[in-house]
Structure formats: structure tokens, C-alpha cells
Amino acid sequence: LIYVAMTIFLILYETAKNCGLVFGVAVLTFYLIKILCTFLAESGSVHATTAQLKGHHWTLVDAFDAGYYCNVCNDSIYHGLECDYCGIVTDVSCMKKAEQSISCKSVAGVNKLEHLWVPGNLPLSSVCCVCFHNCGVGFGLNNLRCSWCQRTAHDACRHRISPNCDLSTFRQFVISPESILLETPNWRKRNTLVKEIHNLSDNLHSWSPVVVFANRFSGSGEGYLVLKAFRRVLNPIQVCDLSRQSPKLGLELLNKIKDISKMVVLVAGGDGTVGWVFSAIEEISWPENRRPTVAVLPLGTGNDLSRVLGWGDGHSGIVDAAGILQQLSQATPVKLDRWLVSVTSPTKLGMKWSKSEYKMNNYLSVGVDALVTLNFHNRRHSLPRVLSGRFMNKFLFFTYGTKDVLERMCRNLHLHVELQLDDKPVELPELEGVVVLNIPCWGAGVKPWQMGKGGPPQLIDDGLLEVFGLYSSFHIAQMQVGLSEPYRIGQAKKVQIRIKDCSLPMQVDGEPWRQGPSTILITHFGHASIFASEQAMMLPNTTSESNKVTFKLF
């Protein structure tokens, strides 16, 4: 890959050297390399299923770090295949032999879970769990690592370790393969399904299994790193790739667990992905008081809900699955208001009315704010996936925001909409946008309700919505740098917006579209359970629980 990229660069460089286009060639070459890397990554997965019952789950790795060795031939390896489940690496030519001779994690159907020792390629600074001396140092496949508990040991110390694996610090999160009862396939059901999951823990309150959801393409490839990291420390059946399956399948796995009340769903992605998982949870019939609590690992841009809950604006770099699970063990479950958005509009003939419904967690907007999001959304989906990323997303937002400053496509919005708060009409000034807010953050980290003199207290679980107006795209830019504050309209338990005689851009939680004449009614739907970090719980005016003593879930 490096040779091909350098060849392309040299050819383009020699061609453009005399034309003053060297910088453009360098940028073009960078994106060509990115395209090649993405192609290899997307074509690298040999197996299509997220969690197969037997066998390895190979991914093509273009360049291993120095010091990796093939688990079959013991030769130094620079590019080849890696199993996302157990962590063995192999040359492409040795793959078939590896599948025949090296066992992988069995996700189910195990009578007694034993250590699955993988020789060599240990993490840096590994310490033997027996003698507590450094291990994994030297050339070749030195020392061992268990694919389940992640303990490391010297070859000479292995006999002092019990063959049975207790999953170490991960046992409170892992669904052990010995606890999974499979349904025997027949002519009607050709696929082997999970029939039931039993709690084998001695303490019923100490086991809190986690199911992880991520899209392998989210966050410029960060989603794949999340899937890989959690497949390594959890049972792979607990890790679901949303690019290949619905979240409902993973949630049904939790619903099959008996005698347990604490279950966790970790969603790696943006606010839209979190809302998708919330809706999937609500579609399943859960036993009383057994609905799982959602945790957020933010990927990509935006992530206003994650910011409010104290999980940051976006994860990047190495995924420390063990560290993330440790943070979850110290997090606090809180309630989040969920809202029902009903959009009623006439058909083209004007004889009937159609009704669409959406669920809202963060905010809804009509006008200039939604227009920028709509333009960005349309443009982003027209670009190849390999050109997407945080920088490109921010650049597109800036471009369309600046464009609307000049064009003002939503001017005189106040003449085309009617607003009611708790059934009381509100007279609007000259505005270009109306925003209905459920959480303190909006527009990738802006806290509009707290700006300037501030408004009444804003909580995420008080059953109230905050409504404010936007004068223009330039007004949005001023708010993002703290030079202005919103036009506060008020708080309400029910909000109605009527679009009278035109088509206007509209968005719900970052999903935009153009909405024709219609009536938009926002009412309280219920509460969702979601984790907040310890730091978020210390902040005032976040939830009604903020001033109470926090507690540990596990």
C-alpha cells in the first residue's frame, strides 16, 4: 500500500511541479491513501456475522506494529490477518491452518469456561499474574495471554494457574458462554438461536451484563475500533455492529437473561444512534423494572446529549475498553425526558390529513438552524465515506452557515408560523428560526438557556421544554462564541408550531427535512434511563437528582 501511494505521489508530483500545483497534489495524494486504507478495512472482514458461534473473525491489517509474530509459523509479520475475538495474528497464507489448529472464543455452548491461552504478541508492559514480573519481552511468541480474562503469564508459570477462568475484573460485565442455552435448530429454524441466559453469579446483584452497539463506519472508522476493543474483553455475542443488524437483536439477547435487574446498553455513536437505540428498547416488552440503562460513548461531531451527561464531545484514538467499563461502574443512572413529535399535514389533494410521529431527546427546530443542518446532511451523503470525518463535517457546517448569512433563506419566518406554548398563542418578533430545547446543550456544545442573564432553571427530567428564537445565521455564529444570547420565548409542557403557507426546513435531533404546511405538536412521551458521569452529577441544574448524593451502580 505504501509503495503504491508513493508511486502515485511521485507521478503526480512530476506532472504538477511546473504548474505550481504541488500543494494540491499532496492533498489529493492524502485522500487517495485514505481511500485505499478504507477499501482494505471494509473488505478485510472475512466473516459477515457479528458473533458467530465457532471460528475466528478475521480482519485484514495492512501494517502491524513492529514486534508482531504469526501465531502459526512464528515468523515476524508486517501485514496479514487478526482475529477480533481472540487476538491471534497470522499471515494470509497461514489463515486456513490457523482456523484448523487454533481455537477461538466460543460464544456459547461451553460446560465449563477455561482459560484460552494465546501465545505471544502481548501488550506492552504486560505483567505475569503469578510472579508479577514483566513478560512478553523478547523475540518470537513469548509468554501467554488469556483471551477471556486478559491475564498474562510466563510459560513456566502457567502450571500454577487454575485451568478455569473467572473472567477477572470483567466478570460483572460478561455474559459467560457457559450461561447461554442454545435453541437446537430444526427444519423450520436453520439458524442456531439463543434460547435462554442464566445468571451463574454467586451474587445476583453483582452481575450487570453489557451489550455494546456501534456502527463500524461511525466517526471516520472509530466505530470499528470500538467493536474490536469490546469483542476482545467481552463475549463477542455482546457486541453488535449496527451497520449489519438492528439494535433490537442485541436487546433481545438481554431480554433472555433470567433473574437480573441491572443491564447496561453502551451506545457508541452520535445522538441519532442513541435515539435509535432508545426507540428499539421501547419496542420490546420487558419484565417489570428490567429495562436496561443506556450509556453513551460519543463518536463523530455534535454529541450534545453526551456533553450534558459528562461523557465529552467525541472519542478518538485508542479505545480502552477496560477503562470505559470502569467508568460505567462509577456512573449514575438518571432520567431523561422523551418527547413525542406529531406532524399533521394535508395531502396534496387537500381532502385528508396525514400524520407522522417522531421521538425527540435533544431538540427540534424550524428555520435557519434546520436549514444549515439540512444542507450539510444532503452534502455529506453525496460525498464518499472516505472523505467524511470531523474536520470535513465542521468545514461543511461552517460553509453552509456562512452561505446563509448572505442569502437569508428563512427571513420573515415569523410571518409563516404560529407558536403556542401550553395552548397559549405567542406573538413572535422578526425571527429566522425557532428552537424547542430539552437538554442544556445545542449546536455542538452551546448552552443557550444559560447565556447572558440566563432563564429559569433547565433540567433534563422536569417535563418542561425551553423555546427560544434565532434572528439569523449570524446570530447563531455569535452565540457559538459567546457574543450574543438567544431570544427566550418561554418554557412549556406542550408546544405547538403551525407552518401556515410554505415549506420550511425542520429537524428533530439532527435529522433534517423540508416540511410543508402542517401542525407540529410536541408532548411528553415518557422517561428513559441513561448514565451520567460523576462530573455531570456534581453540576447544578442538570437533573432533579443533581443535588442528591450520587451512588455506584455496581
SULQUIGI-V792645 format. One line per field, one symbol per residue. ss: DSSP state (H for helix, E for strand, C for the rest). phi: phi as a letter, one per 20 degrees, with the letter a starting at -180 (. if undefined). psi: psi as a letter, one per 20 degrees, with the letter a starting at -180 (. if undefined). A space follows every 10 residues. Layout:
ss=???
phi=???
psi=???
This chain:
ss=CHHHHHHHHH HHHHHHHHHC CHHHHHHHHH HHHHHHHHHH HHHCCCCCCC CCCCCCCEEE ECCCCCCCEC CCCCCECCCE EEECCCCCEE CHHHHHHHHH HCCCCCCCCC CCCECCEEEC CCCCCCEECC CCCECCCCCC CCCEEECCCC CEECHHHHHH CCCECCCHHH CCCCCCHHHE EEECCCCCCC CCEEEEECCC CCCCCCCCCE EEEECCCCCC CHHHHHHHHH HHHCCHHHEE ECCCCCHHHH HHHHHCECCC CCCEEEEEEC HHHHHHHHHH HHHCCCCCCC CCEEEEEECC CCCHHHHHCC CCCCCCCCCC HHHHHHHHHC CEEEEEEEEE EEEEEECCCC CCEEEEEEEE CCEEEEEHHH HHHHHHHHHH HHCCHHHCCH HHHHHHHHHH HHHHHHHCCC CCHHHCEEEE ECCEEECCCC CCEEEEECCC CECCCECHHH CCCCCCCCCC CCCCEEEEEE CCHHHHHHHH CCCCCCEEEE EECCEEEEEC CCCEEEEECC EEEEECCEEE EEEEEEEEEE EECHHHHCCC CCCCCCCCCC CCCC
phi=.fffffffff fffffegedm dffffffffg ffffffffff ffeeffeeff befcnedecf dfbfffnecf fdemefcdbr ccefednfcb fgfefffffe ddfdfefamd fbfdgdedfm lfffmfcffd emdfbneoen eemccefeem fcbfgfeffe dgffeemlfe ffdeefffee deeffcfedf efdfeacdee ffdfeedcfd dddbefefll nfffffgffe ffddfgfedd effcbfffff fffffefelb cdccdedere fffffffgff ffeeeeggmc ffeedddfcn dnlfffffen dnerebnfee fffffffffd edfcecfdcd ddddbfffem ecddcdccdc ddacbcofff ffffffffff feefgfeerg ffffffgfff ffffgeelfd fmgfedcccc dlmdfceeff cdaccddddf ebmmofdffe fmfmdggdce cemcddcbdc eaffffffff dmebcfefdq daebcccdee bbdcfbbcln deaedegadd ddcfdrcdeb edfffffeef ldcfegeeff cefd
psi=ggggghgggg ghghhihijk kgghgggghg hgghggghgg ghjhogqhqg nqhqrrnqpp phoqqqjqqp igijqpphqc qpphgijqqq qhijgghghh ipqrppirkp gpprpnpppr lqqqkqppig ikrqrjqaqa npaqppifij qqqqhhihij pqhppjjcii hiipoqhiip pqppqahhnh ppqpgqpqoj qhohiipnqp pppqpiiqll ihhghggggh hhirphiipp oiiiqqihgh hhghiipqlq ioqpooooaa hhhghghghh giiqoqqpkj pqppqpopqb rdlhghghij jripqqbpon gghghghhij rpprqpppqp opopqqrhij hrpqpqqqpp gfrqqpbhgh gggggggghh iiqqhijrrg ggghgggggh ghghhhhmik qkhiiiqppp oljpqppqao riqppophrh qqllipnhhi qciraqqpqi kjjqqpprqp hrhhgghghh jkirrropga qqhpppppog krpqqqqolj oqrppaprpo poqphaqqpq pqrhghiipq kgriihjrpr qph.
